[in-house]
């Protein structure tokens, strides 16, 4: 169990955050190999914030008739470990010790199938919309807790989806301030 400003991880789950458990996960091939943190963004419908559509999407309950874009994606089975809303609310979908389905076809340092060894965090946003102060604060807080619990994750092993799926993915996008985020993390910056 690890704590940081009130957040703790117990059996792969954060305390004091909303849970929206879903069925889009499975077992990791190596339980002790959580060694990568991947930052994503998501908005549903694209460019719109708020509402329950992201939770419905990860939960397999997205209604295709609610928006034309949903007709293209409602049957896709994906998830992330966490979502950080615009107001900084953290929602956990999958325990960290399970494999969420967030990275898709991906590779990091010559190793494929990044879902096997990574934690995925979605920020409610778009590539070109500034993320909120509350989101950065929540992301820094939760990252500090995660890297204490899973010490194989170091600064060089915190990446964007675009880094592990170049040409296929662009998130978290040009609007994400990597320098600001990394400067606030509380662990060795030499890793």
C-alpha positions as CSV (number, residue, x, y, z in Angstrom):
1,X,0.0,0.0,0.0
2,X,1.4,3.4,-1.0
3,X,0.0,6.8,-0.2
4,X,0.6,10.3,-1.5
5,X,-1.6,13.3,-0.4
6,X,-4.4,10.9,0.6
7,X,-4.4,8.6,-2.5
8,X,-3.4,5.0,-1.8
9,X,-3.3,1.9,-4.0
10,X,-4.5,-1.3,-2.5
11,X,-4.7,-4.5,-4.6
12,X,-4.4,-2.4,-7.8
13,X,-7.1,0.0,-6.9
14,X,-6.9,3.7,-5.8
15,X,-8.9,4.6,-2.7
16,X,-11.1,7.6,-2.7
17,X,-11.7,7.8,-6.4
18,X,-14.8,6.8,-8.4
19,X,-14.9,3.3,-9.8
20,X,-16.6,2.5,-13.0
21,X,-15.5,-1.1,-13.5
22,X,-15.8,-2.6,-16.9
23,X,-15.3,-6.0,-18.6
24,X,-12.7,-4.8,-21.1
25,X,-9.6,-6.2,-19.5
26,X,-7.8,-9.5,-18.9
27,X,-4.8,-10.8,-17.0
28,X,-1.3,-9.6,-17.6
29,X,1.1,-12.2,-18.9
30,X,3.6,-11.2,-16.2
31,X,2.0,-9.8,-13.0
32,X,5.3,-8.2,-11.8
33,X,6.1,-6.4,-15.1
34,X,4.2,-3.1,-14.8
35,X,6.9,-0.9,-16.2
36,X,5.3,1.8,-18.5
37,X,2.9,4.6,-18.0
38,X,1.0,5.8,-21.2
39,X,-0.9,9.1,-21.3
40,X,-3.8,9.3,-23.7
41,X,-6.7,11.7,-24.4
42,X,-10.3,11.0,-25.2
43,X,-13.5,13.0,-25.8
44,X,-16.9,11.7,-26.8
45,X,-18.3,12.9,-29.1
46,X,-15.0,14.2,-30.4
47,X,-14.2,17.7,-29.0
48,X,-17.0,17.6,-26.5
49,X,-16.5,17.2,-22.7
50,X,-18.6,16.0,-19.8
51,X,-21.4,13.5,-19.8
52,X,-21.3,9.8,-19.5
53,X,-20.3,8.8,-23.0
54,X,-16.7,7.8,-22.1
55,X,-17.9,5.7,-19.2
56,X,-20.5,4.1,-21.5
57,X,-17.8,3.4,-24.1
58,X,-15.4,1.7,-21.8
59,X,-18.3,-0.2,-20.2
60,X,-19.5,-1.5,-23.6
61,X,-22.8,0.5,-23.2
62,X,-22.4,3.3,-25.8
63,X,-25.6,3.8,-27.7
64,X,-24.9,4.2,-31.5
65,X,-28.0,6.3,-32.1
66,X,-26.9,9.1,-29.8
67,X,-24.3,10.5,-32.2
68,X,-23.1,9.7,-35.7
69,X,-19.6,9.1,-34.5
70,X,-20.8,6.5,-32.0
71,X,-22.1,4.3,-34.9
72,X,-18.4,3.8,-35.9
73,X,-17.1,2.9,-32.4
74,X,-19.8,1.5,-30.2
75,X,-18.7,-2.1,-30.7
76,X,-15.0,-1.5,-30.1
77,X,-13.8,-3.1,-26.8
78,X,-11.3,-0.8,-25.2
79,X,-10.6,0.6,-21.7
80,X,-8.0,2.4,-19.7
81,X,-7.0,2.1,-16.1
82,X,-7.9,5.7,-15.3
83,X,-9.8,8.7,-16.7
84,X,-9.1,12.2,-15.5
85,X,-12.0,14.5,-16.2
86,X,-11.7,18.2,-16.9
87,X,-12.5,19.1,-13.3
88,X,-9.7,16.7,-12.0
89,X,-12.0,13.9,-11.0
90,X,-10.3,10.5,-11.3
91,X,-12.3,7.5,-12.4
92,X,-10.8,4.0,-12.3
93,X,-12.1,1.4,-14.7
94,X,-9.5,-1.4,-14.4
95,X,-7.2,-2.4,-11.5
96,X,-3.6,-1.6,-12.2
97,X,-2.6,-5.3,-11.8
98,X,-4.9,-6.2,-14.7
99,X,-4.3,-5.5,-18.4
100,X,-6.5,-2.7,-19.7
101,X,-7.0,-2.5,-23.5
102,X,-5.7,1.0,-24.2
103,X,-2.6,0.9,-26.3
104,X,-3.6,-1.3,-29.3
105,X,-0.9,-2.1,-31.8
106,X,2.1,-0.6,-30.0
107,X,5.8,-0.9,-29.2
108,X,8.2,0.6,-26.7
109,X,12.0,0.1,-26.9
110,X,11.6,-2.8,-29.2
111,X,9.0,-4.5,-27.1
112,X,5.5,-4.9,-28.6
113,X,2.1,-5.3,-27.0
114,X,2.4,-2.4,-24.5
115,X,-0.9,-3.3,-22.8
116,X,1.0,-6.3,-21.3
117,X,3.2,-4.1,-19.2
118,X,1.7,-0.6,-19.0
119,X,-0.8,1.5,-17.2
120,X,-3.0,3.7,-19.3
121,X,-4.3,7.1,-18.2
122,X,-6.9,8.9,-20.3
123,X,-7.2,12.7,-20.0
124,X,-10.6,14.1,-21.1
125,X,-9.4,16.3,-23.9
126,X,-8.2,16.6,-27.4
127,X,-4.8,17.0,-29.1
128,X,-5.3,20.7,-29.6
129,X,-7.3,21.8,-26.5
130,X,-5.4,22.9,-23.4
131,X,-5.7,20.6,-20.5
132,X,-7.1,22.1,-17.2
133,X,-5.1,23.0,-14.1
134,X,-7.2,20.4,-12.2
135,X,-6.2,17.7,-14.7
136,X,-2.5,18.4,-14.3
137,X,-2.8,18.4,-10.5
138,X,-4.7,15.1,-10.5
139,X,-2.3,13.5,-13.1
140,X,0.8,14.5,-11.1
141,X,-0.8,13.2,-7.9
142,X,-1.8,9.9,-9.3
143,X,1.5,9.5,-11.2
144,X,3.5,10.0,-7.9
145,X,1.4,7.3,-6.3
146,X,1.8,4.9,-9.2
147,X,5.6,5.2,-9.5
148,X,6.0,4.5,-5.8
149,X,3.9,1.4,-6.1
150,X,5.4,0.2,-9.4
151,X,9.0,1.2,-9.3
152,X,9.9,-0.2,-12.7
153,X,8.2,2.9,-14.1
154,X,10.7,5.7,-14.2
155,X,10.8,9.1,-16.0
156,X,11.9,7.6,-19.3
157,X,9.1,5.1,-19.1
158,X,6.3,7.7,-19.0
159,X,5.2,8.3,-22.6
160,X,2.3,9.5,-24.8
161,X,0.2,7.1,-26.9
162,X,1.9,8.8,-29.9
163,X,5.3,7.5,-28.7
164,X,4.2,3.9,-28.7
165,X,2.0,4.0,-31.8
166,X,3.7,6.6,-34.0
167,X,1.8,7.4,-37.2
168,X,-1.3,5.7,-35.8
169,X,-2.0,7.8,-32.7
170,X,-1.3,11.5,-31.9
171,X,-2.5,11.8,-28.3
172,X,-2.1,13.3,-25.8
173,X,-1.3,15.9,-28.5
174,X,0.5,19.2,-28.9
175,X,-1.6,20.7,-26.1
176,X,-0.1,18.5,-23.4
177,X,2.7,20.3,-21.5
178,X,5.2,17.5,-20.9
179,X,7.8,19.8,-19.2
180,X,5.2,21.1,-16.7
181,X,4.1,17.6,-15.9
182,X,7.5,16.0,-15.5
183,X,8.9,18.9,-13.4
184,X,6.3,18.2,-10.7
185,X,6.9,14.4,-10.4
186,X,8.5,13.2,-7.2
187,X,11.1,10.6,-8.1
188,X,14.5,10.4,-9.6
189,X,14.5,12.3,-12.9
190,X,17.6,10.4,-14.1
191,X,15.6,7.2,-14.9
